[in-house]
Amino acid sequence: MTRLLLLGGTAEGRALAARLHPHVDIVSSLAGRVPDPALPVGPVRIGGFGGVDGLRRWLVDEHIDAVIDATHPFAATMTAHAAQVCSELKKPYVVLARPPWDPCDAIVVTSDTQAAEAVARQQFQRIFLTTGRSGVAAFAGSPAWFLIRAVTAPDDTVLPRRHQLVLSRGPYHYDDEVQLLRQHHIDALVTKNSGGDMTRAKLNAAAALDVPVVMVARPPLPAGVTTVSTVAQAAAWVDGLS
Ligand SMILES: NC(=O)c1ccc[n+]([C@@H]2O[C@H](COP(=O)([O-])OP(=O)(O)OC[C@H]3O[C@@H](n4cnc5c(N)ncnc54)[C@H](OP(=O)(O)O)[C@@H]3O)[C@@H](O)[C@H]2O)c1
């Protein structure tokens, strides 16, 4: 029987685990960043592998035959490591990458630093910042006011001087997002192009209220990797292995 590693930490990873378990021998893997994470069904391991060398060792020790990478589109380091190790070990590897959002009229940038530069250039004053815990540092020196929404709290040292922190995780709903933008007099939304339905309501709310959007584009995938964009396609890829 084929034994698979499913790199997760996303709703798609959990949905795929639910679809494959128990018919397929899979181990899901989470980074362990979030306290009390939503767990996939079936066997789960938690924590980093220890870089490329640790991942290589783990795949060999655990007799893994193939890897499905359902990590978040911005989890570029994990994806780079998995692509490299699977290529070296000649293990089948697929990336499940949910389709990106259409940026429409958004100011598209390629890093958090560029997003902060765009905010300064446009002189936005009250920003809804949703780029996640690790995206906050780029805004630390900004004089603007930020409503920062993240799953886990950023380090105190990287918070901008004027801010309010909201710790929560999606899914988020349109009416609530509209109310949030109105209540805080938000004049710009800063987001990553995460894609998916769980967090897209903020874009619809911003469009409805004519709030400009600064969107960080996804990091590129490693060259030559096989990709699918839905859980069903990933399950079909797994079927094709046997
Ligand atoms: N980045 C986001 O915006 C975002 C949003 C929602 C969910 N997530 C989820 O949160 C996790 C961490 O994301 P990240 O952006 O911090 O990743 P990252 O920057 O690509 O990875 C940093 C390190 O974290 C460890 N790691 C990441 N994903 C892992 C996994 N699924 N299983 C085991 N180790 C993992 C690896 O450590 P070692 O080098 O020690 O192996 C990796 O080198 C991922 O599972 C991702 O799917 C991320």
The ligand as a MOL file (V3000), in Angstrom:
LIG
                    3D

  0  0  0     0  0            999 V3000
M  V30 BEGIN CTAB
M  V30 COUNTS 48 52 0 0 0
M  V30 BEGIN ATOM
M  V30 1 N 1.8940 31.4500 5.6070 0
M  V30 2 C 0.5890 31.6330 5.7890 0
M  V30 3 O 0.0380 32.7000 5.4950 0
M  V30 4 C -0.2610 30.5250 6.3320 0
M  V30 5 C -1.6500 30.7230 6.4540 0
M  V30 6 C -2.4540 29.6780 6.9290 0
M  V30 7 C -1.8720 28.4770 7.2810 0
M  V30 8 N -0.5220 28.3200 7.1500 0 CHG=1
M  V30 9 C 0.0470 27.0160 7.5290 0
M  V30 10 O 0.9300 27.2450 8.6090 0
M  V30 11 C 2.0850 26.4020 8.4980 0
M  V30 12 C 3.3350 27.2540 8.5570 0
M  V30 13 O 3.3010 28.1720 7.4890 0
M  V30 14 P 4.5760 29.1010 7.1930 0
M  V30 15 O 4.1900 30.0770 6.1480 0
M  V30 16 O 5.1750 29.5320 8.4730 0 CHG=-1
M  V30 17 O 5.5550 28.0090 6.5180 0
M  V30 18 P 6.9890 28.2150 5.8680 0
M  V30 19 O 7.4950 29.5840 6.1400 0
M  V30 20 O 6.9520 27.7550 4.4680 0
M  V30 21 O 7.8250 27.1200 6.6810 0
M  V30 22 C 8.7530 27.4380 7.7020 0
M  V30 23 C 9.0990 26.1430 8.3940 0
M  V30 24 O 7.9850 25.6730 9.1510 0
M  V30 25 C 7.9330 24.2510 9.0840 0
M  V30 26 N 6.6940 23.8650 8.4310 0
M  V30 27 C 5.8830 24.6000 7.6420 0
M  V30 28 N 4.7950 23.9180 7.2750 0
M  V30 29 C 4.9160 22.7040 7.8550 0
M  V30 30 C 4.0970 21.5430 7.8800 0
M  V30 31 N 2.9040 21.4960 7.2360 0
M  V30 32 N 4.5310 20.4650 8.5780 0
M  V30 33 C 5.7120 20.5160 9.2490 0
M  V30 34 N 6.5290 21.5810 9.2690 0
M  V30 35 C 6.1190 22.6660 8.5950 0
M  V30 36 C 9.1620 23.8200 8.3200 0
M  V30 37 O 10.1860 23.6710 9.3100 0
M  V30 38 P 11.4370 22.7080 9.0900 0
M  V30 39 O 12.3390 23.4560 8.1520 0
M  V30 40 O 11.9780 22.5300 10.4630 0
M  V30 41 O 10.9310 21.4360 8.4660 0
M  V30 42 C 9.4380 25.0070 7.4460 0
M  V30 43 O 10.7690 25.1070 6.9840 0
M  V30 44 C 1.9190 25.6050 7.2030 0
M  V30 45 O 1.4440 24.3300 7.5590 0
M  V30 46 C 0.8720 26.3720 6.4200 0
M  V30 47 O 0.0960 25.5270 5.6010 0
M  V30 48 C 0.2930 29.3100 6.6920 0
M  V30 END ATOM
M  V30 BEGIN BOND
M  V30 1 1 1 2
M  V30 2 2 2 3
M  V30 3 1 2 4
M  V30 4 1 4 5
M  V30 5 2 4 48
M  V30 6 2 5 6
M  V30 7 1 6 7
M  V30 8 2 7 8
M  V30 9 1 8 9
M  V30 10 1 8 48
M  V30 11 1 9 10
M  V30 12 1 9 46
M  V30 13 1 10 11
M  V30 14 1 11 12
M  V30 15 1 11 44
M  V30 16 1 12 13
M  V30 17 1 13 14
M  V30 18 2 14 15
M  V30 19 1 14 16
M  V30 20 1 14 17
M  V30 21 1 17 18
M  V30 22 2 18 19
M  V30 23 1 18 20
M  V30 24 1 18 21
M  V30 25 1 21 22
M  V30 26 1 22 23
M  V30 27 1 23 24
M  V30 28 1 23 42
M  V30 29 1 24 25
M  V30 30 1 25 26
M  V30 31 1 25 36
M  V30 32 1 26 27
M  V30 33 1 26 35
M  V30 34 2 27 28
M  V30 35 1 28 29
M  V30 36 1 29 30
M  V30 37 2 29 35
M  V30 38 1 30 31
M  V30 39 2 30 32
M  V30 40 1 32 33
M  V30 41 2 33 34
M  V30 42 1 34 35
M  V30 43 1 36 37
M  V30 44 1 36 42
M  V30 45 1 37 38
M  V30 46 2 38 39
M  V30 47 1 38 40
M  V30 48 1 38 41
M  V30 49 1 42 43
M  V30 50 1 44 45
M  V30 51 1 44 46
M  V30 52 1 46 47
M  V30 END BOND
M  V30 END CTAB
M  END
